[in-house]
Amino acid sequence: MTLIDQYLRMADLANQPARTAKTYTAKSGQQRTVTAKSAKRGITGFSAKHIYHLINEGKFLAPIKIGRASLWRLSDINQWLESHNTTKSSEV
């Protein structure tokens, strides 16, 4: 039996800031409300911009592209986090 690895999107990895609800009115008078979102802490604790910066420097895992989606394997992320936790704790 083979276990299927779980895949994560950037929204799972990066911190997401809080967003207040907003109501938009079209020229026709129709109103559309975008709901509020509370702040969310991602697995890494970094912002999406910082994660992409680390990828460009070769310090973070490059995403797997499936169609237009950028995905990361959960097992790879866990290994990356573990390697950086042991590096940081041994430096102190």
C-alpha positions as CSV (number, residue, x, y, z in Angstrom):
1,M,0.0,0.0,0.0
2,T,1.4,3.4,-1.0
3,L,0.6,6.6,0.9
4,I,-0.3,9.6,-1.2
5,D,1.7,12.6,-0.2
6,Q,-0.3,15.7,0.7
7,Y,0.3,18.9,-1.3
8,L,0.2,22.5,0.0
9,R,-0.4,25.8,-1.7
10,M,1.2,29.1,-0.8
11,A,-1.9,29.9,1.3
12,D,-1.0,27.0,3.6
13,L,2.7,28.0,3.8
14,A,2.6,31.8,4.2
15,N,1.0,34.1,6.7
16,Q,-2.2,35.8,5.6
17,P,-3.0,39.3,7.0
18,A,-6.5,40.1,8.4
19,R,-8.9,41.7,5.9
20,T,-12.0,43.7,6.7
21,A,-15.3,43.3,4.9
22,K,-15.9,45.7,2.0
23,T,-18.9,46.5,0.0
24,Y,-18.5,47.5,-3.7
25,T,-21.3,49.1,-5.8
26,A,-21.3,48.6,-9.6
27,K,-22.4,51.3,-12.0
28,S,-25.7,49.5,-12.3
29,G,-26.3,49.9,-8.6
30,Q,-25.8,46.3,-7.7
31,Q,-23.8,45.7,-4.5
32,R,-21.3,43.0,-3.8
33,T,-19.8,42.4,-0.4
34,V,-16.4,40.8,0.1
35,T,-16.4,39.0,3.4
36,A,-13.8,39.6,6.2
37,K,-11.0,37.2,6.8
38,S,-9.2,36.8,10.0
39,A,-5.4,36.7,10.1
40,K,-3.9,33.2,9.5
41,R,-0.4,32.0,10.4
42,G,1.1,29.7,7.8
43,I,3.3,26.7,8.4
44,T,6.5,28.6,7.8
45,G,5.7,31.9,9.5
46,F,6.9,33.9,6.5
47,S,5.0,36.0,4.1
48,A,4.5,34.8,0.5
49,K,6.8,37.5,-0.8
50,H,9.6,36.4,1.5
51,I,9.1,32.7,0.5
52,Y,9.4,33.6,-3.2
53,H,12.5,35.7,-2.3
54,L,14.0,32.6,-0.6
55,I,13.2,30.4,-3.6
56,N,15.0,32.9,-5.9
57,E,18.1,32.7,-3.6
58,G,17.9,28.9,-3.6
59,K,17.3,28.8,0.2
60,F,13.7,27.3,-0.1
61,L,12.2,24.5,-2.0
62,A,11.1,25.3,-5.5
63,P,7.4,24.5,-6.1
64,I,6.1,21.7,-8.2
65,K,4.1,23.1,-11.0
66,I,0.8,21.3,-11.9
67,G,-0.9,23.3,-14.6
68,R,-0.8,26.8,-13.3
69,A,-0.7,25.8,-9.6
70,S,2.4,26.0,-7.5
71,L,2.4,23.2,-5.0
72,W,4.8,21.9,-2.3
73,R,4.9,18.4,-0.8
74,L,4.1,18.4,2.9
75,S,6.9,15.9,3.5
76,D,9.5,18.1,1.8
77,I,8.3,21.1,3.8
78,N,8.6,19.2,7.0
79,Q,12.1,18.1,6.2
80,W,13.1,21.6,5.3
81,L,11.7,23.0,8.6
82,E,13.3,20.2,10.6
83,S,16.7,20.9,9.0
84,H,16.4,24.6,9.7
85,N,15.3,24.0,13.3
86,T,18.3,21.8,14.1
87,T,20.7,24.2,12.4
88,K,19.4,27.2,14.4
89,S,19.4,25.3,17.7
90,S,23.0,24.1,17.2
91,E,24.2,27.6,16.5
92,V,22.9,29.0,19.8
